[in-house]
Amino acid sequence: MPETVKKGFKSPAKPSKAAKQVSSATTPEKRAEAPKITRPAHRPVEYTEEIAEEVCWRLAHGESLVSICSDDHLPHCATIYRWLIRFPIFCEMYARAREDQADTNADEILKIADEKPPQFTDDKGRVYLDQTFIQWQKNRIDARKWTASKLKPRKYGDRMAVEGVEGGATIKTEDASADKFLEIIRNMEMTKRAG
């Protein structure tokens, strides 16, 4: 069979013997290490009002908890969750900040919707809007609408209207068995036939 591969080319599927020897001789100490992210040795763990206020303020202004906790001078997300359990005052501040975050998201929706998409003109002079930009803006709006509806469902959630009897009377429900349900249907059918 004739050789069609250029001289000196080695298939990546089969490592050479030399490569096997080098890889087996390499120990964890000799391997190249990935660059380490420099972080302080100790992130704050103790609850302070200053840190709690900063976290809540930034949450209320639309930042995510993950991005807030990525700052070196602030505690890890797990610490924040522990604080929510241990400190009721922080829990109230946090809940209020999350509700305010819903309002911030709603404000951002208006700002995003008012942004004008870039326009392109072809060689015939026709003007086109950038459809990818429009879709990206739509995704940004939908994400903020969804988040706002979950953070503050009474204000931004989907409303389901339940109508009762005229005059605003409430609808009463009771646990009915299958036999009672069939009896109600039969009575309705008899009423239709008689009417």
C-alpha angles and dihedrals in degrees: 000000000000120000110245098172118094117252113269095021115126124196113246090220094066116045116213123248090252091056091050091051092050094048093047091048092053114097128193089260092056097046119104110257125224114247110269122229108238111233129161114271091237127038118194114275101165117091115247128172092231093058092042091051093048092050092048094044092052092046091051090052093057107268120134120242091241093056091045092051092049089075111101096228093055129074126257120269091254090058090051090052090051090051089054089059098041103041117049093189090057090047090056092046091049093049091050091048091052090051090050089049088062090056090048090052090051090051090049090053090062092047092050093046091053094054111109115230119233116265128219128199121207126213091271092056097254115145120225131186120228102256095192090056091050091050091047090052090048090053091049091051093047092050091052092045091051093047093047091049090054097043096046108016097168092060104029104019126104110275122224114200115213114192123197136182117320113283094042097278115166123249113242120209128192135187106263128187123228091257092055090047091053090048091054091050092049091051090051091051092049090050091052092050093047093046 
